[in-house]
Amino acid sequence: MAAEDRNFFPAAIRALKPHDWTEIASAVTAHKDPLFSDITEERFGVLREHILRLEQEAEAERG
């Protein structure tokens, strides 16, 4: 069990009030996850295309 599970979360549950949890939730959900942003998806799309092109070139050389 992680230290957070053992210490932090039980203490937070005891100490924080409903309005604290609401504030935390709104602060956390206000930020978008950079891993799933449109810019990241576009960059990975370009990378996927490049990898596929390299694979096709390698197959053409083998074949």
N, C-alpha and C positions, 0 to 999 in steps of 0.2 A: 504494500500500500504506500502510495506517495505521501510525502510530508504534507502536501496541500490537503489531501483527503483526510489525513489524521489530525491536522492542526488548524489550517486556515478555514476550510469550509465549515466545520462545526462551530468555530468561533464566529464566523460571519453570520451563520444562521441564528445564533443566539443574540448577536449584537445589532444586526441591521433590522430596521423597521420596514413595513410595506412601501412607504414612500422612497426609502433608500433603494430598494430593489427596482422600483419603477425608474428611478434616475439612472441606475446602473444599466438597466435594459435599454433605455433610450440612448445612452452614451455608446453602448456596444453596437447597437443596430444602426446607428447613424453613420458608421464607417463601413465602407464597402471592403470586401475581402479582395486584396490586390491579385490574388491568385486566380480569381474568376472575373476579372474586369475585361471589358471589350478590347482594351489595348493589349493585354496579355494574350487574349485569345487570338488577336490578329498576329502578334509576334510568333506564337506557336504555330499558327497556320502557315506562315512563311517558312518556318523551320521544317514543318512537315513536308511542304512542297519540295524544299531543298533536299531533304533526306530521300524522298521518293525519286527525285531526279537522279541523285547519286546512285541509287539502287538500280534504276533503269539503265544508266550508263554502264554500271558494273556488269549487269546481265548481258548487255549488248557486246561488251568486250569478251565475255566468257563464251557467248553463244555463237 
